[in-house]
């Protein structure tokens, strides 16, 4: 992990994503990429809190993910925020796909938390497949060259190391 930790730290500094005094909210799904993010951020002593959304789309598996994320936050003594959403009902009422409904619910709540608790940045984790999916989605939508860049490292108060 030490080599990964050094690479991660250099990347954050090189890209000027955030600093050691910034108050960070880590969005953690329970997937490998976001769990690694928590461990790296903790090992580098960033001031971080953990947030998890339970969209209730995978039955008990969704609840297990929430419990895992909470346990990891507790292990590292990080503040933990959790919310359950009735994603299917919201998607139906708003005439959205389940994925778009979950995204909308997630970012509305994240914005509320960032504002209420004065976080400097929301940090999300991504892996190579996320980048490819974003590029393909943009290509299918008919994007120009700008859409082929994938997920940006920063937008407003969001950082994506």
N, C-alpha and C positions, 0 to 999 in steps of 0.2 A: 504493500500500500504506500510505502514511503516514496517510491518513484512517481506513482500516480499523484500523490499529494503534492510533490514538488512541481510536477507539470501543471496541475490544477492551479496552484498558487501563482506560478509564473504567468499562466494564461490570464487570470483575473487581473493581475497587475499590468500586463502588456496591453490588455484591452480596456483598462480603466473602468471595469464593471462596477466595483464598489470597494469600499475601504474598511479597515478594521474598526473604525468608530461608527459605521453605519448600522442601523437597526434593520435586520432582515427578517422577512417572512418566507419560510421555505414551503412551497407547495409539494406535498408528498403523497403520491398515489398508493404506494406500497410496492411498486415495481422496482426492479433492480436499479434503474438509473436514478430514481429519486431517493432510494435508501442509501446508495453510495454518496449522493449529494449530502445527505444529513451527516454521514460519517466524516466526509471530507471537511465540511464546514465546521463541525465540532472539533476535529483534530487541529484545525487552523485557528481555533478560538474566536471565530466570528460571533457577534451578538445576534443570535438567531432564535426564532420561534418556529414551530411546526404547525402547518394547517393541513387538514385532510377533509375531503368531501366524500361522503358516502351517497352515491347516486341510486342505491338500492336496485341495481339492474342485474345482479348476479347472485341473488339470494344470500345464502350463508357466506359465500365467498366474499361478498362485499363487506359483511360484518367482520370477517376474519382479517381482511386488509386493514380495516379501521383499528382493530385491536392490535395488530402488528405495529402500525404506525404509532399508536399511542404508547406502546411498550418501548419502542425505540426512543421516542421523545423523553419518556421518563428515565430511561437508562442514561441519557445524556443530560438530564436535568434541564430540558428545554421546555418552555411554555408550549402548551398544546391546545389547538383550536380544532373543533370537529363539528360538522353539521351533516344531518341527513336531509336528502332532498327527495321529493316525490317526482322524479325526473319524467317518468312515463306520462303522468297526468299533465305536467307542465308542457311537455312536447306536444301532446294532443291539443291542449287548450290554445297553444300559441302557433299551431300548425307548423311545427319544426321537426326535423329529424331528431332522433334521440341524442345523437352526437352533438348537434348544434344546441339543443336544449341544455345538455350538460355543460357545454362551454359557456353559455349565457348565464346559467345559474352560478357556476363556479366563479366567473370573473366579476359578477355583481357582488357576490359575497366577499371575494378577495378585496375589491375596492372599498367595501364597508370596513373591513378589518384594517386595511392600510390606513384609512382615514381615522378611525376610532382609536387606534393604538400608535399613531404617528410612526409607522414603519417608513424607512427610507426607500426600500425596494422590496418587491415580490420576486423571489428567485424560483425559477422552474427548471427542471432537469429534462434533457432530451438526449436521444441517442441517434445513431445514423439512420435507422429506419424512419424515425419521425421526420428527419430532413427530406428523405426520399418521398415519403407520403405527401408532405407539403408541396414539394415541387411537382409531383404528378397531379395533385389536386388542382394546383394553380394552372398547370398546362391544360388540363381537361376543361377548366373554366374559360380558357382562351386568353390567358395572360400573355403579356409581352415578355421581354427579356428580364424585367424586374422580378417577375414571379418565379423565375428559375433559381433565385438565390436561396430559397428555403426559408427557414425560421431565422429572423434577425436576432442578433445578440442582445439588442436593447430596443425597447419601445416604451416611451414614457417612464413609468416607475417599475417596469418589468425588466429583469436581467435573466439571461439564459446561458449560463456557462456550460 
